[in-house]
Every structure is written in structure tokens, then in C-alpha cells.
Amino acid sequence: MPLQVGVLQLPVPSAKRMWKLGQALRRAIESYPEDLNVAIMATGGLSHQVHGERAGFLNEAWDEEFLDLLEEAPEKLVEKRLAEYATLGGMEGAEVIMWLVMRGALQDNVKVIHKHYHAPISNTGAGVLVLENTFI
């Protein structure tokens, strides 16, 4: 069942609000009376900006740091303001906060199943991060 979150029109939710949405999603899944396998997917372009003075902006170092933090220390991402996301990843790159819904729905300790990053010649960093609860 898709859960759509918009970050292109005001008011844009904060990173913390996205995190809390993910935590609420986890509680809902855990309260379900049957034992289920659940996959949660998040999308959102990594660093990119398509307009203005920084059109074409791409920050590979930030993209890789974001993926690392999402895995290891998501609380550091939760505390960032949208302006910080826009500075680090471009105006449209701030949409990575949507990934926090997925991460908030997982346990604190996760196992990386797959991780890949690519900075194409076009202007959007692309990444895949597959995480699994460790059930510790």
C-alpha cells in the first residue's frame, strides 16, 4: 500500500516529522495480530538542483555521507533542518528526508543487505540502500 509524502509544496514536513511517521508506521506494523514480512521502500533523489545559480549541482561526498548516516546514525539526519539539506544536497536534494520514513520504521540496529551509489553524468546522485532489521 503506497504512502505518499510530498516535499515540493509548502508546508514541507521536517526531517523529524518524517522520522516520527516512520516510527508510527513501525508501531502499526508491530501491532498487527499476524506475523508478516513487510518491505518498506523510500524514494527521493540524492543531491541535485535543477534551477537557479546552482543548477546542475551534485555533491557526491554528501550523498555517500547521507547513505552512511542513514544506516549507522539516522538521529544525526533527524536533527538537520531543511535548509541544511538544501545547502548540502541542492534544493531538490532536500527530498531525501523521505528516506527517513523508511529508516524510522526499522529498528535501531540494521544489517546492510545491499548498498550502491552512482553519480551519473546527469545531475542527480543515485543510490540504493537495502536494510534489514537485526531483531537483536
C-alpha positions as CSV (number, residue, x, y, z in Angstrom):
1,M,0.0,0.0,0.0
2,P,1.7,3.3,-1.1
3,L,2.1,6.1,1.4
4,Q,2.7,9.3,-0.5
5,V,4.6,12.2,1.1
6,G,5.1,15.4,-0.8
7,V,8.1,17.7,-0.3
8,L,7.8,20.0,-3.2
9,Q,4.9,22.3,-2.0
10,L,4.7,24.2,1.2
11,P,4.4,23.4,4.0
12,V,7.3,20.9,3.7
13,P,7.5,18.4,6.6
14,S,10.6,18.5,8.7
15,A,13.1,15.6,8.8
16,K,12.0,14.9,12.4
17,R,8.3,14.6,11.3
18,M,9.3,12.1,8.6
19,W,11.2,10.1,11.2
20,K,8.2,10.1,13.5
21,L,6.0,9.0,10.7
22,G,8.3,6.0,10.2
23,Q,8.2,5.2,13.9
24,A,4.4,5.3,13.8
25,L,4.4,3.0,10.8
26,R,6.6,0.6,12.7
27,R,4.3,0.6,15.7
28,A,1.3,-0.1,13.4
29,I,3.1,-3.0,11.7
30,E,4.2,-4.5,15.1
31,S,0.6,-4.3,16.4
32,Y,-0.7,-6.4,13.6
33,P,-2.0,-9.7,15.0
34,E,-0.4,-11.9,12.4
35,D,3.3,-12.5,11.7
36,L,4.1,-10.7,8.5
37,N,7.1,-9.9,6.3
38,V,7.0,-6.3,5.4
39,A,9.1,-4.4,2.9
40,I,9.2,-0.6,3.2
41,M,10.7,1.4,0.2
42,A,11.6,5.0,0.1
43,T,12.4,7.2,-2.9
44,G,13.9,10.6,-3.4
45,G,16.7,11.9,-5.4
46,L,20.0,12.3,-3.7
47,S,21.9,15.6,-4.3
48,H,20.6,17.6,-7.2
49,Q,19.4,21.1,-8.1
50,V,17.6,21.8,-11.4
51,H,17.2,25.6,-11.3
52,G,18.9,28.8,-10.2
53,E,22.6,29.6,-9.8
54,R,23.4,26.1,-8.6
55,A,21.5,24.3,-11.5
56,G,23.4,21.0,-12.1
57,F,24.7,20.9,-8.5
58,L,25.8,17.4,-7.4
59,N,27.5,16.6,-4.1
60,E,28.9,13.1,-4.1
61,A,30.5,13.4,-0.7
62,W,27.2,14.4,0.9
63,D,25.3,11.6,-0.9
64,E,27.7,9.0,0.4
65,E,27.7,10.5,3.9
66,F,23.8,10.6,3.9
67,L,23.7,6.9,3.0
68,D,26.2,6.1,5.7
69,L,24.3,8.1,8.3
70,L,21.0,6.6,7.3
71,E,22.5,3.2,8.1
72,E,24.6,4.0,11.2
73,A,23.4,7.2,12.8
74,P,20.0,8.3,11.5
75,E,19.4,10.5,14.5
76,K,22.0,12.9,13.1
77,L,19.9,13.3,10.0
78,V,16.7,13.8,12.0
79,E,18.1,16.9,13.7
80,K,19.0,18.6,10.4
81,R,16.9,21.5,9.2
82,L,15.6,21.6,5.6
83,A,17.9,24.5,4.9
84,E,20.9,22.3,5.8
85,Y,19.7,19.6,3.4
86,A,19.3,22.1,0.6
87,T,22.8,23.5,1.2
88,L,24.4,20.1,1.3
89,G,22.3,18.4,-1.5
90,G,20.7,21.1,-3.5
91,M,17.2,22.5,-3.3
92,E,15.6,19.4,-4.8
93,G,18.1,17.1,-3.0
94,A,16.3,18.0,0.3
95,E,13.7,15.4,-0.7
96,V,16.0,12.7,0.8
97,I,14.1,13.4,4.1
98,M,11.5,10.9,2.7
99,W,14.1,8.2,3.3
100,L,13.7,8.9,7.0
101,V,10.2,7.4,6.9
102,M,11.7,4.1,5.9
103,R,14.5,4.3,8.4
104,G,12.2,5.3,11.2
105,A,10.2,2.2,10.6
106,L,13.2,0.0,11.2
107,Q,15.0,-1.0,14.4
108,D,18.0,1.0,15.6
109,N,20.3,-1.9,14.6
110,V,20.1,-2.8,11.0
111,K,22.0,-5.1,8.7
112,V,23.1,-3.8,5.2
113,I,21.9,-6.2,2.5
114,H,23.0,-4.1,-0.4
115,K,24.4,-0.6,-0.9
116,H,25.3,1.2,-4.1
117,Y,25.9,4.8,-5.1
118,H,26.4,6.3,-8.6
119,A,26.9,9.8,-9.7
120,P,25.9,9.9,-13.3
121,I,26.8,12.5,-15.8
122,S,23.3,13.8,-15.4
123,N,22.5,15.9,-12.4
124,T,21.1,13.6,-9.7
125,G,23.0,11.3,-7.5
126,A,21.5,7.8,-7.4
127,G,21.7,5.4,-4.5
128,V,20.3,2.1,-3.4
129,L,20.3,1.1,0.3
130,V,18.7,-2.2,1.4
131,L,18.5,-2.6,5.1
132,E,17.1,-5.4,7.3
133,N,16.2,-5.4,10.9
134,T,18.6,-7.5,13.0
135,F,16.0,-8.4,15.7
136,I,18.5,-8.1,18.5
